[in-house]
Amino acid sequence: MKNMNNKMLLHVVAYALLLVGGLNWGLVGLFNFSLVNRLLGSMPTLERLVYILVGLSAVAVIATHKSYCKNCENMGK
């Protein structure tokens, strides 16, 4: 059961990072404004790490979507 909770946590974190990345790209496209850069621009290594984590999250969600989509459905219950 604990293993399932860790997988669920990974799924939720990956999904949250995808939301951050998607919103950031939306802001870049609409207003040429990068929120990640604005918040972390003075720390380029940390900014780059955020972008790497967003990319890895996309890969993780794509690879596991079929098996975790049912969990998303049950999260609100």
C-alpha positions as CSV (number, residue, x, y, z in Angstrom):
1,M,0.0,0.0,0.0
2,K,2.9,2.4,0.8
3,N,4.3,1.8,-2.7
4,M,1.0,2.9,-4.2
5,N,1.1,6.1,-2.1
6,N,4.6,6.9,-3.4
7,K,3.5,6.4,-7.0
8,M,0.4,8.6,-6.4
9,L,2.6,11.3,-4.9
10,L,5.0,11.2,-7.8
11,H,2.0,11.4,-10.2
12,V,0.6,14.5,-8.3
13,V,4.0,16.2,-8.2
14,A,4.6,15.6,-11.9
15,Y,1.1,16.9,-12.8
16,A,1.7,20.0,-10.7
17,L,5.0,20.6,-12.4
18,L,3.3,20.2,-15.8
19,L,0.8,22.9,-14.7
20,V,3.6,25.2,-13.8
21,G,5.3,24.6,-17.1
22,G,2.2,25.0,-19.1
23,L,1.2,28.3,-17.4
24,N,4.7,29.6,-17.8
25,W,4.7,28.8,-21.5
26,G,1.3,30.4,-21.8
27,L,2.6,33.6,-20.2
28,V,5.7,33.5,-22.5
29,G,3.5,33.1,-25.6
30,L,0.9,35.8,-24.6
31,F,3.0,38.4,-22.9
32,N,6.7,37.4,-23.5
33,F,6.9,37.0,-19.7
34,S,8.5,34.1,-18.0
35,L,7.3,33.7,-14.4
36,V,10.0,31.1,-13.7
37,N,12.7,33.4,-14.9
38,R,11.2,36.3,-12.9
39,L,11.1,34.3,-9.7
40,L,14.4,32.4,-10.2
41,G,16.4,34.5,-12.7
42,S,19.0,35.4,-10.1
43,M,19.6,31.7,-9.6
44,P,20.1,30.3,-13.2
45,T,21.0,26.8,-11.9
46,L,17.8,26.5,-10.0
47,E,15.8,28.0,-12.9
48,R,17.4,25.4,-15.2
49,L,16.6,22.7,-12.7
50,V,12.9,23.7,-12.7
51,Y,12.8,23.4,-16.5
52,I,14.5,20.0,-16.4
53,L,11.9,18.8,-13.7
54,V,9.0,20.1,-15.9
55,G,10.4,18.1,-18.9
56,L,10.9,15.0,-16.8
57,S,7.4,15.4,-15.4
58,A,6.0,15.4,-19.0
59,V,7.8,12.2,-19.8
60,A,6.6,10.6,-16.5
61,V,3.0,11.6,-17.1
62,I,3.1,10.5,-20.8
63,A,4.6,7.1,-19.8
64,T,2.1,6.4,-16.9
65,H,-1.0,8.2,-18.0
66,K,-3.1,5.1,-18.7
67,S,-2.3,3.6,-15.3
68,Y,-2.8,6.7,-13.3
69,C,-5.7,8.4,-14.9
70,K,-8.1,6.4,-12.8
71,N,-6.4,7.7,-9.7
72,C,-7.1,11.3,-10.8
73,E,-10.8,10.4,-11.2
74,N,-11.0,9.1,-7.6
75,M,-8.9,11.9,-5.9
76,G,-12.0,14.1,-5.3
77,K,-14.0,11.3,-3.6
